[in-house]
Amino acid sequence: MLSNNKIARARSTDEYVDMINQAIDEVFDLRQAIEFDEEFISDGRAVVDQLEQNLKDIYASMKDGSYEFATGDLPYVALLENYRESLIPFKYLLKRINETHNRGLDISES
């Protein structure tokens, strides 16, 4: 499990959906970088493929109404443990998505 010390969760459904869309965009950018310099990031293609599929599955479940919070860590979490932040520079965003998934939206009064 990823360390979740003070990981900021999304405060609204819109913010949560935006986080997932941002992560999908980040995966696209990472895929472009790997295709540009595949020798440099040779092990990156597998992680990109899995992240992309997991995030698109989450987004699709939100659109079709089948998404559920708090069903355990998202499928990509185990994968993240094996890669440095230098390979996945948006790792914190993925942690935020997982934290929001596990604990729900942060709708506490400020």
Contact map, one row per residue, 1 for C-alpha under 8 A:
11100000000000000000000000000000000000000000000000000000000000000000000010001100000000000000000000000000000000
11110000000000000000000000000000000000000000000000000000000000000000000000001000100000000000001000000000000000
11111000000000000000000000000000000000000000000000000000000000000000000000000000000000000000000000000000000000
01111110000000000000000000000000000000000000000000000000000000000000000000000000000000000000001000100000000000
00111110000000000000000000000000000000000000000000000000000000000000000000000000000000000000000000000000000000
00011111000000000000000000000000000000000000000000000000000000000000000000000000000000000000000000000000000000
00011111100000000000000000000000000000000000000000000000000000000000000000000000000000000000001100100000000000
00000111110000000000000000000000000000000000000000000000000000000000000000000000000000000000000100100000000000
00000011111000000000000000000000000000000000000000000000000000000000000000000000000000000000000110110001110000
00000001111110110010000000000000000000000000000000000000000000000000000000000000000000000000000110010000110000
00000000111110110000000000000000000000000000000000000000000000000000000000000000000000000000000000000000111000
00000000011111110000000000000000000000000000000000000000000000000000000000000000000000000000000000000000111000
00000000011111111000000000000000000000000000000000000000000000000000000000000000000000000000000000000000100000
00000000000111111100000000000000000000000000000000000000000000000000000000000000000000000000000000000000000000
00000000011111111110000000000000000000000000000000000000000000000000000000000000000000000000000000000000000000
00000000011111111111000000000000000000000000000000000000000000000000000000000000000000000000000010010000100000
00000000000011111111100000000000000000000000000000000000001000000000000000000000000000000000000000000000000000
00000000000001111111110000000000000000000000000000000000000000000000000000000000000000000000000000000000000000
00000000010000111111111000000000000000000000000000000000000000000000000000000000000000000000100010000000000000
00000000000000011111111100000000000000000000000000000010001000000000000000000000000000000000000010000000000000
00000000000000001111111110000000000000000000000000000000001000000000000000000000000000000000000000000000000000
00000000000000000111111111000000000000000000000000000000000000000000000000000000000000000000000000000000000000
00000000000000000011111111100000000000000000000000000010000000000000000000000000000000000100110000000000000000
00000000000000000001111111110000000000000000000000010011000000000000000000000000000000000000000000000000000000
00000000000000000000111111111000000000000000000000000000000000000000000000000000000000000000000000000000000000
00000000000000000000011111111100000000000000000000000000000000000000000000000000000000000100000000000000000000
00000000000000000000001111111110000000000000000100110000000000000000000000000000000000000000000000000000000000
00000000000000000000000111111111000000000000000000010000000000000000000000000000000000000000000000000000000000
00000000000000000000000011111111100000000000000000000000000000000000000000000000000000000000000000000000000000
00000000000000000000000001111111110000000000000100000000000000000000000000000000000000010000000000000000000000
00000000000000000000000000111111111000000000100100000000000000000000000000000000000000000000000000000000000000
00000000000000000000000000011111111100000000000000000000000000000000000000000000000000000000000000000000000000
00000000000000000000000000001111111111000000000000000000000000000000000000000000000000000000000000000000000000
00000000000000000000000000000111111111011101100000000000000000000000000000000000000000000000000000000000000000
00000000000000000000000000000011111111000000000000000000000000000000000000000000000000000000000000000000000000
00000000000000000000000000000001111111000000000000000000000000000000000000000000000000000000000000000000000000
00000000000000000000000000000000111111111000000000000000000000000000000000000000000000000000000000000000000000
00000000000000000000000000000000111111111100000000000000000000000000000000000000000000000000000000000000000000
00000000000000000000000000000000000011111100000000000000000000000000000000000000000000000000000000000000000000
00000000000000000000000000000000010011111100000000000000000000000000000000000000000000000000000000000000000000
00000000000000000000000000000000010011111111100000000000000000000000000000000000000000100000000000000000000000
00000000000000000000000000000000010001111111100000000000000000000000000000000000000000000000000000000000000000
00000000000000000000000000000000000000001111111000000000000000000000000000000000000000000000000000000000000000
00000000000000000000000000000000010000001111111100000000000000000000000000000000000000100000000000000000000000
00000000000000000000000000000010010000001111111110000000000000000000000000000000000000000000000000000000000000
00000000000000000000000000000000000000000011111111000000000000000000000000000000000000000000000000000000000000
00000000000000000000000000000000000000000011111111100000000000000000000000000010000000000000000000000000000000
00000000000000000000000000100110000000000001111111110000000000000000000000000000000000000000000000000000000000
00000000000000000000000000000000000000000000111111111000000000000000000000000000000000000000000000000000000000
00000000000000000000000000000000000000000000011111111100000000000000000000010000000000000000000000000000000000
00000000000000000000000000100000000000000000001111111110000000000000000000010000000000000000000000000000000000
00000000000000000000000100110000000000000000000111111111000000000000000000000000000000000000000000000000000000
00000000000000000000000000000000000000000000000011111111100000000000000000000000000000000000000000000000000000
00000000000000000000000000000000000000000000000001111111110000000000000000110000000000000000000000000000000000
00000000000000000001001100000000000000000000000000111111111000000000000000000000000000000000000000000000000000
00000000000000000000000100000000000000000000000000011111111100000000000000000000000000000000000000000000000000
00000000000000000000000000000000000000000000000000001111111110000000000000000000000000000000000000000000000000
00000000000000000000000000000000000000000000000000000111111111000010000000000000000000000000000000000000000000
00000000000000001001100000000000000000000000000000000011111111100000000000000000000000000000000000000000000000
00000000000000000000000000000000000000000000000000000001111111110000000000000000000000000000000000000000000000
00000000000000000000000000000000000000000000000000000000111111111110000000000000000000000000000000000000000000
00000000000000000000000000000000000000000000000000000000011111111110000000000000000000000000000000000000000000
00000000000000000000000000000000000000000000000000000000001111111100000000000000000000000000000000000000000000
00000000000000000000000000000000000000000000000000000000000111111110000000000000000000000000000000000000000000
00000000000000000000000000000000000000000000000000000000000011111110000000000000000000000000000000000000000000
00000000000000000000000000000000000000000000000000000000000011111111000000000000000000000000000000000000000000
00000000000000000000000000000000000000000000000000000000010011011111100000000000000000000000000000000000000000
00000000000000000000000000000000000000000000000000000000000000000111111000000000000000000000000000000000000000
00000000000000000000000000000000000000000000000000000000000000000011111000000000000000000000000000011111000000
00000000000000000000000000000000000000000000000000000000000000000001111110000000000000000000000000001111000000
00000000000000000000000000000000000000000000000000000000000000000001111111000000000000000000000000001100000000
00000000000000000000000000000000000000000000000000000000000000000000011111000000000000000000000000000100000000
10000000000000000000000000000000000000000000000000000000000000000000011111101000000000000000000001001100000000
00000000000000000000000000000000000000000000000000000000000000000000001111111000000000000000000001001000000000
00000000000000000000000000000000000000000000000000000100000000000000000011111110000000000000000000000000000000
00000000000000000000000000000000000000000000000001100100000000000000000001111111000000000000000000000000000000
11000000000000000000000000000000000000000000000000000000000000000000000011111111100000000000001001000000000000
10000000000000000000000000000000000000000000000000000000000000000000000000111111110000000000000000000000000000
00000000000000000000000000000000000000000000001000000000000000000000000000111111111000000000000000000000000000
00000000000000000000000000000000000000000000000000000000000000000000000000011111111100000010000000000000000000
01000000000000000000000000000000000000000000000000000000000000000000000000001111111100000000000000000000000000
00000000000000000000000000000000000000000000000000000000000000000000000000000111111100000000000000000000000000
00000000000000000000000000000000000000000000000000000000000000000000000000000011111110110000000000000000000000
00000000000000000000000000000000000000000000000000000000000000000000000000000001111111110000000000000000000000
00000000000000000000000000000000000000000000000000000000000000000000000000000000001111111110000000000000000000
00000000000000000000000000000000000000000000000000000000000000000000000000000000000111111000000000000000000000
00000000000000000000000000000000000000001001000000000000000000000000000000000000001111111000000000000000000000
00000000000000000000000000000100000000000000000000000000000000000000000000000000001111111110000000000000000000
00000000000000000000000000000000000000000000000000000000000000000000000000000000000011111111000000000000000000
00000000000000000000001001000000000000000000000000000000000000000000000000000000000010011111110000000000000000
00000000000000000000000000000000000000000000000000000000000000000000000000000001000010011111111000000000000000
00000000000000000000000000000000000000000000000000000000000000000000000000000000000000001111111100000000000000
00000000000000000010001000000000000000000000000000000000000000000000000000000000000000000111111110000000000000
00000000000000000000001000000000000000000000000000000000000000000000000000000000000000000111111111000000000000
01010010000000000000000000000000000000000000000000000000000000000000000000001000000000000011111111100000000000
00000011110000000000000000000000000000000000000000000000000000000000000000000000000000000001111111110000000000
00000000110000010011000000000000000000000000000000000000000000000000000000000000000000000000111111111000000000
00000000000000000000000000000000000000000000000000000000000000000000000011001000000000000000011111111100000000
00010011100000000000000000000000000000000000000000000000000000000000000000000000000000000000001111111111000000
00000000110000010000000000000000000000000000000000000000000000000000100000000000000000000000000111111111110000
00000000000000000000000000000000000000000000000000000000000000000000111011000000000000000000000011111111100000
00000000000000000000000000000000000000000000000000000000000000000000111110000000000000000000000001111111000000
00000000000000000000000000000000000000000000000000000000000000000000110000000000000000000000000000111111100000
00000000100000000000000000000000000000000000000000000000000000000000110000000000000000000000000000111111110000
00000000111110010000000000000000000000000000000000000000000000000000000000000000000000000000000000011011111000
00000000111100000000000000000000000000000000000000000000000000000000000000000000000000000000000000010001111100
00000000001100000000000000000000000000000000000000000000000000000000000000000000000000000000000000000000111110
00000000000000000000000000000000000000000000000000000000000000000000000000000000000000000000000000000000011111
00000000000000000000000000000000000000000000000000000000000000000000000000000000000000000000000000000000001111
00000000000000000000000000000000000000000000000000000000000000000000000000000000000000000000000000000000000111
